[in-house]
Amino acid sequence: MKLAIYGKGGIGKSTISCNLSIALARRGQKVLQIGCDPKHDSTFTLTSFLIPTIIDTLQAKDYHYEDVWPEDVIYQGYNGVSCVEAGGPPAGAGCGGYVVGETVKLLKELNAFYEYDIVLFDVLGDVVCGGFAAPLNYADYCLIVTDNGFDALFAANRIVASIREKARSHNLRLAGLIGNRTTQRDLIDKYVEYCPMPVLEILPLIEDIRISRVKGQTIFELAESNFELNDVCDFYLNIADQLLSSPEGVVPTELLDRELFSLLSDFYLTMENEKDQDDFLMI
């Protein structure tokens, strides 16, 4: 199974990707996580350091692909999860999306792409240009990380458009949304009412998850010394279990930008007006 995780920049995709990779490994799956961000920090909490990127390795080999071996680009992380970082060109130069495509090409040539039960792409921000939409060409399922805010849902809607387009050429499905760092879900629920799709999980803002990122560890690793964190691990195990059940998934149709803006804005203003009325009645 190949998974592609997308969402607004800074929404917490890498943290979710790493913990989801561990959850899938805990369920007996052989997992490869591919970081698709030029910052090359997707797998940091799995390995506790910034591993060399595909670009680093190719530069060291003078771009002789035939001299690259799996052990040159695949690093072992916590709980046996294998890790690859695509890397990218210097800021402002070249196309990072092209590097993602070359990464997949190289892994296929090394026969490494097919040796795993799960291949998980952690993709840069909400960019859905041809290059950074490339993981959707290989994915069976896409997962979108969002929060309960307008900006994240606007980005999610643009990603939905990319999924619909890519699904024309192969059997790609949206597995669902993952709400992250939010206890509220009213805007999420309003969006999926008009753009139907599953909501796999809603993760509240949990300080221990932030701390785990700072420490360069997954929440599963921290839970080894703090058993109270096992309840947090259950969020990710729940997502893993849903994915391993081979969900039908959906090919949703995105809302037009103006439709989404109107929907969420009007809903928010309605909720605010109702709140103001309730506050007035309590005076």
SULTANOR-V383077 format. One record per residue. RES is the residue in one small letter. PHI is phi in whole degrees, 0 to 359 (999 if undefined). Layout:
RES/PHI  RES/PHI
//
This chain:
m/999  k/244  l/241  a/236  i/253  y/235  g/158  k/305  g/303  g/82  i/278  g/106  k/297  s/293  t/297  i/294  s/301  c/297  n/290  l/291  s/300  i/295  a/301  l/293  a/296  r/295  r/268  g/88  q/268  k/271  v/242  l/240  q/253  i/247  g/281  c/244  d/241  p/304  k/292  h/47  d/242  s/300  t/263  f/304  t/282  l/273  t/248  s/68  f/205  l/277  i/288  p/302  t/267  i/303  i/297  d/304  t/293  l/295  q/296  a/295  k/265  d/56  y/60  h/269  y/302  e/291  d/266  v/266  w/246  p/308  e/292  d/283  v/234  i/251  y/243  q/273  g/251  y/303  n/62  g/80  v/287  s/277  c/229  v/225  e/241  a/292  g/77  g/181  p/287  p/302  a/304  g/82  a/226  g/79  c/242  g/294  g/296  y/299  v/296  v/299  g/298  e/293  t/297  v/297  k/301  l/295  l/295  k/293  e/296  l/275  n/59  a/273  f/293  y/256  e/269  y/240  d/288  i/231  v/244  l/245  f/264  d/258  v/255  l/307  g/40  d/257  v/287  v/234  c/292  g/307  g/292  f/280  a/275  a/305  p/303  l/293  n/291  y/250  a/279  d/274  y/226  c/250  l/240  i/246  v/265  t/216  d/233  n/268  g/253  f/297  d/300  a/293  l/287  f/296  a/296  a/301  n/295  r/291  i/293  v/304  a/298  s/292  i/298  r/301  e/293  k/291  a/292  r/292  s/257  h/203  n/279  l/266  r/227  l/273  a/289  g/151  l/267  i/239  g/280  n/232  r/56  t/209  t/261  q/265  r/215  d/295  l/289  i/299  d/296  k/294  y/295  v/288  e/294  y/264  c/230  p/300  m/193  p/291  v/250  l/285  e/192  i/238  l/262  p/288  l/288  i/239  e/299  d/296  i/292  r/298  i/296  s/298  r/296  v/297  k/281  g/72  q/223  t/280  i/295  f/295  e/290  l/295  a/292  e/296  s/250  n/220  f/296  e/296  l/282  n/299  d/295  v/290  c/301  d/298  f/302  y/286  l/296  n/296  i/297  a/301  d/297  q/295  l/292  l/287  s/277  s/54  p/296  e/295  g/69  v/221  v/247  p/284  t/250  e/294  l/278  l/296  d/307  r/292  e/296  l/294  f/300  s/294  l/301  l/287  s/295  d/296  f/295  y/296  l/295  t/298  m/296  e/294  n/295  e/294  k/294  d/297  q/295  d/296  d/298  f/294  l/293  m/277  i/285
//
